[in-house]
Amino acid sequence: MARFVGKLKKVDLGAGAWVLETEDGERPLDGPVPEDLEGRDVVVEGKEAALFGFAMTGGQGIRVKKVSAAE
């Protein structure tokens, strides 16, 4: 399990998708994301995976295990 840090953002593609905005760019997220953390700095626990979804955010993303506010 890896930890990723960045800003949580919802993008308006297709039905909408969650991404983690990091220093290296945006990483699509797949899994449970608490909507109340939108726009905040967060820590995502999960693993890297090639994601291709209906939101067209394909590429190297993160399969989410847990999202929490960054301290």
Backbone as numpy.savetxt, mean C-alpha at the origin, in Angstrom:
# Nx Ny Nz CAx CAy CAz Cx Cy Cz
8.56 -11.80 6.89 7.70 -10.63 6.89 8.60 -9.39 6.89
8.31 -8.46 6.00 9.10 -7.23 5.90 8.26 -6.04 6.36
8.95 -4.95 6.67 8.28 -3.70 7.07 8.59 -2.63 6.03
7.57 -1.90 5.63 7.69 -0.83 4.65 7.10 0.43 5.26
7.77 1.56 5.07 7.32 2.82 5.67 7.04 3.83 4.55
5.94 4.56 4.70 5.60 5.59 3.72 4.26 6.21 4.04
3.72 6.96 3.07 2.43 7.61 3.24 1.36 6.78 2.53
0.26 6.53 3.23 -0.85 5.76 2.69 -1.72 6.67 1.82
-2.00 6.20 0.62 -2.75 7.03 -0.33 -3.73 6.16 -1.10
-4.93 6.68 -1.32 -5.90 5.98 -2.16 -5.88 6.65 -3.53
-5.69 5.85 -4.57 -5.65 6.39 -5.93 -6.96 6.09 -6.63
-7.34 7.00 -7.49 -8.63 6.91 -8.18 -8.45 6.23 -9.54
-8.12 4.95 -9.49 -7.99 4.13 -10.70 -8.99 2.99 -10.60
-9.77 2.79 -11.63 -10.76 1.72 -11.58 -11.70 1.94 -10.40
-11.82 0.92 -9.57 -12.67 1.02 -8.38 -11.94 1.65 -7.21
-10.71 2.10 -7.45 -9.90 2.68 -6.38 -8.90 1.65 -5.87
-7.76 2.12 -5.47 -6.72 1.21 -4.98 -5.87 1.93 -3.95
-5.30 1.17 -3.03 -4.41 1.71 -2.02 -2.97 1.55 -2.47
-2.18 2.59 -2.23 -0.74 2.53 -2.51 0.01 3.10 -1.32
1.26 2.65 -1.20 2.16 3.19 -0.20 3.16 4.05 -0.95
3.17 5.32 -0.64 4.08 6.27 -1.29 5.37 6.30 -0.48
6.46 5.79 -1.09 7.75 5.71 -0.41 8.76 6.60 -1.14
9.96 6.67 -0.62 11.02 7.44 -1.28 11.33 6.89 -2.66
11.07 5.60 -2.86 11.36 4.94 -4.14 10.20 4.99 -5.12
9.07 5.55 -4.72 7.89 5.60 -5.59 6.69 4.99 -4.92
5.66 4.74 -5.71 4.43 4.18 -5.18 4.43 2.67 -5.31
3.96 2.00 -4.24 3.87 0.55 -4.22 2.42 0.17 -3.99
1.78 -0.55 -4.92 0.39 -0.98 -4.72 0.28 -1.93 -3.53
-0.85 -1.87 -2.84 -1.10 -2.71 -1.67 -2.22 -3.68 -1.96
-2.09 -4.90 -1.47 -3.12 -5.91 -1.60 -3.39 -6.49 -0.23
-4.59 -6.24 0.28 -4.95 -6.75 1.60 -5.69 -5.70 2.40
-5.92 -5.98 3.68 -6.71 -5.07 4.52 -5.97 -3.76 4.82
-6.65 -2.65 4.53 -6.08 -1.31 4.76 -7.11 -0.48 5.53
-6.77 0.03 6.72 -7.71 0.87 7.48 -7.86 2.25 6.81
-9.07 2.55 6.38 -9.32 3.82 5.67 -9.02 5.04 6.52
-9.10 4.94 7.84 -8.86 6.10 8.69 -7.40 6.54 8.71
-6.51 5.75 8.11 -5.09 6.12 8.06 -4.71 6.79 6.73
-5.69 7.00 5.86 -5.41 7.63 4.56 -4.72 8.99 4.76
-3.63 9.21 4.01 -2.90 10.46 4.06 -1.87 10.54 5.18
-1.79 9.51 5.99 -0.85 9.52 7.13 0.36 8.66 6.83
1.44 8.91 7.57 2.61 8.05 7.51 2.29 6.75 8.24
2.60 5.63 7.58 2.25 4.33 8.14 3.41 3.35 8.01
3.28 2.25 8.74 4.17 1.11 8.62 3.32 -0.04 8.10
3.74 -0.65 7.00 3.03 -1.79 6.43 3.89 -3.03 6.65
3.28 -4.04 7.26 3.95 -5.33 7.41 3.37 -6.26 6.36
4.25 -6.93 5.64 3.81 -7.83 4.58 4.98 -8.34 3.79
4.69 -8.81 2.58 5.77 -9.29 1.74 5.61 -8.77 0.32
6.75 -8.60 -0.34 6.75 -8.11 -1.71 6.14 -9.17 -2.62
5.40 -8.69 -3.63 4.77 -9.61 -4.58 4.47 -8.86 -5.86
4.45 -9.58 -6.96 4.05 -8.99 -8.24 2.53 -8.90 -8.23
2.00 -7.69 -8.29 0.55 -7.48 -8.21 0.02 -6.95 -9.54
-1.03 -7.57 -10.02 -1.70 -7.11 -11.22 -3.19 -7.19 -10.93
-3.84 -6.03 -10.85 -5.24 -6.03 -10.46 -6.10 -5.15 -11.33
-7.38 -5.14 -11.02 -8.34 -4.36 -11.80 -8.09 -2.88 -11.70
-7.35 -2.42 -10.71 -7.06 -0.99 -10.56 -5.90 -0.56 -11.44
-5.30 -1.51 -12.16 -4.22 -1.23 -13.09 -3.01 -0.59 -12.41
-2.71 -1.05 -11.21 -1.53 -0.55 -10.49 -0.45 -1.60 -10.48
-0.44 -2.47 -11.47 0.46 -3.61 -11.52 1.91 -3.27 -11.25
2.67 -4.28 -10.95 4.07 -4.09 -10.67 4.41 -4.68 -9.32
5.59 -4.36 -8.83 6.05 -4.88 -7.55 5.29 -4.18 -6.44
4.48 -4.92 -5.73 3.68 -4.34 -4.66 3.89 -5.07 -3.35
2.93 -4.89 -2.45 3.04 -5.48 -1.12 1.75 -6.21 -0.78
1.87 -7.47 -0.40 0.72 -8.22 0.15 0.68 -7.89 1.63
-0.37 -7.21 2.03 -0.47 -6.62 3.37 -0.88 -7.66 4.41
-0.15 -7.65 5.50 -0.53 -8.42 6.69 -1.14 -7.47 7.72
-0.50 -6.29 7.88 -0.96 -5.31 8.88 -0.49 -3.91 8.48
-1.35 -2.92 8.75 -1.01 -1.51 8.52 -1.24 -0.78 9.85
-0.24 0.00 10.28 -0.39 0.78 11.51 0.22 2.16 11.31
-0.22 3.10 12.13 0.33 4.46 12.06 1.79 4.46 12.45
2.59 5.25 11.73 4.01 5.37 12.05 4.16 6.23 13.31
5.16 5.93 14.11 5.38 6.70 15.33 6.37 7.81 15.09
